[in-house]
Amino acid sequence: MARTVNEQEYAEKRAEIIAVARRLVYSKGYEHMVIKDILDELQISKGAFYHYFSSKQDLLEGLLDQLLTETEQIMAQIINRTDLSESTKLKYFFDTIGRWKTDQKAMFLSILRVWHADNNAIVRQKMMARSIQHLTPFLARLIEPGVRDGTLNTPFPDYAGAIALTLMQGLNAPLVEMLLSDEPNDLLWPQARRLIDAYNDAIERVLGAEPGHLQLIDVETLHEWFTIT
């Protein structure tokens, strides 16, 4: 009889490998991290690694899945907070998620350099679709209170969340192109601000919010992404 796989142990070991990879991506960059770095730190064999991940690319997808799960957890925590008014939770989500990404700027930039390469286009599209599927129910729960109290005005709060997420994903490509560009930051910075303003305006229109009610990312946080550290 085949040995029964302990699913919890399997998940825990995968998470341990991803945690090490995440630290290495942060300290070395994804492109400079090699599988041997992970093997050495965890003292495991190459065969053991390939039991959990079929390739370095597969490991990257696992890391992105973990980041998606963390985003869900952030949204759930905000939904459940009792010290915030219902109508301010959506604004708080944008602030929180922007700060969370900025605090891990080095890791995200390293991942973005690889993730937006042409050879990742198909997997990237699948991941974006998965992200919309997973996050839409959470975003709907942040939108609905605003519709009830009149700060948002959309007859489709269930679909509006998916549309807003699609817009946010549409923002990624041009913003990443700017972040990874060799152009001087003083030239890119005004373009980035105008880009964010345009997407803020689009999402406010989708959700029926007053102009200036929502900020995908505040000016100070955005500026940090264009500051060399």
N, C-alpha and C positions, 0 to 999 in steps of 0.2 A: 504494500500500500504506500502511495506517495506521502511524503511528510507534509503535514498540515502547516502552512505558513502562519506564523503569529502576526496578524495584521498590525497590531499595536506596535510590536517591536520593529516591524518593517517600516512603519510610518515614522517612528522615533529615529531610526537610523538614517532615513532619508532626510529628515529635518536636521539631524546633526551634520550631515554632509553639506546641506544647503547653508547652514549657519557658518561653517568654515569657509565655504566658497564666498559667502557674502563679505566676510571680513577680508578675504584675500582680494576680492574685487575692489573693495574700498581702499586697501593699502597699496595694491600693485596695479590695479586696472584689469579688466576682464581679458584683454588681449595678451597681457603679460602673465596672467595666471595660467598655469598648466596643471593637468590632473595630478602630476607627481607632487605638486605642492600640497594638495589635499591628502594624498596618500601618506606623505611624510608627517603631516600634522596629526592625522588620526591614527597613524600606525596601522593602516590596513593595506591589503594587497590590491593590485589592479583588478583582479577577478572579483573581489568584494565590491569595489566601486561599481563595476559594470553590472553587478546584480541589481543595483538600485537605479543606475542611469546608463543609458546606452551610448552616450557621447557627451562631450562638453556642451554641445548645443542643447541636448536634452536637459542637462543641468541648468542651463540658462532659463529654459522654459519652467523648470521647477522653481527657480528663484523668482521668476515673474509671477507664478501662481501664488507663491508665498506673499509677495507684495500685494497682490489682489486680495488675498485673505486678510491681510492687515488693514487694507482700505475698508473692507467690509466691517471689521471690528471697530475701526474708528467711527464709521457711520452709525453702527449699532449703539456705541457708547454715547454718542451725541443724542440720538433718538431717545435714549433712556434717561438722560440727565434731567433732573427736576429743578435745578437751579437756573435753567435757561428758559425763557419764554418760548412757546412753540414757534412763533413767527420769526425768532432770531436764529433758530437752529440751522437753517440752510446757510445763512451768512456765516455762521460760526464754522460750519463744515468747510466752506471754501477757505477760510482763514487757517483752519487746523491742517487741512491736507496740504496747503501750500507751504506751511511751516515745516511739516513732517518731511516733505520732499527736500526742502532747502537744507534741513539739518543733515541730510544724507546726500548732499550735492555731488560729492566726488564719486560716490558709487553710482548714482543715477546717470551722471555724464558718461561714465565708463560703459555702462550698459547701453545707453542710447547710441553711442558710436557704433556698436555692433548691431543692435536691434534694428536700426534704420538702414542697414546695408541692403542692397538689392536682393541678395541671396536669402534674406529673411522675410521677404515680402509676403509669401503665402502664410507662413507661421504667424507673422505679425497680424495679418487680417483675421486669422482664426482667434488669436488672443484678444483682439479688439472686440470681436463678436462675443466672446466669452465674458469679457469685462462688462459689456452692456447688459448681457443676460443676468449676470450676478448682481450688478449694482443698481439696476433700475428699480427693483422693489424697495430698496433702502432709500433711494432718492425720492421715490413717490411718497414715502412716509415723512420726508422732510418738506415736501412741496404742499401736501394736503392741508396742514395747519395754516399755511399762508393763504391758501385759497379760502379757507373758512373765515379767517379774520379780515380778508380783503386786501392784504398786502400783496398778494399775487392774484392774477385774474386770467385763468385759463379754464376752459370747459373740459380739458382733457388732462387732468393731473397724472393719470396713469401713463399716458403716452408722452406727456411733456418731459418726463424724466429721461426716457430713452432718447428723445430728440436732443435734449440738452447734453447728454453724454456723447452723442454722435458729434455734436458741435465741438465739445471739448476735445474729442479725439482728432477732429479736423484741425484744431489749433496746434496739435503736437508737431506735425510735419514741418510747417514753416518756422515754428519757434525753435525746434531742434536744429534746423538748418542754420538759423542765426547763431545759436549757442555754439555750434561746432564750426562756424565760419572762421576764416583767417582774417576777416576784415576787422579794423579797429573797433573796439567796443563803443567809442564815442560816436561812431557812425551808426552802429547797430542799435544802440539804446533807444533813440527816438523811434525807429521802425518797430522795435519790440513793444514800446508803449502804445503806439497807434494800433498795432495788431491786437493787443490785449483789449484795448478800448472797443475795437470793432466786434470782437467776440463777446465781450460783456454786453454790448448793445444788442447783439443777436439773441443771446440767452435771455436777457430781460424781456425782449419782445415775445419770445416763445412762452415765457412764464407769466407774461402780463404784469411785470414789475415796473415801478416808477424808475425813470432814469437815475442811475447812481445808487440804486438800492442794493445791487449785488456787485461783488468784485471777485473775479476768478482768482486773481492774485494781486495783492496790494503793491503799490509802487516800491516801497522799501524792500519787500521780499523779491520782487522782480529784479531790482537793481543788484541784489546779491548774486543772482545767476550770471550777471554780466561783469562781475568783479572778479579779477584773478586772485586766487588765494593759494 
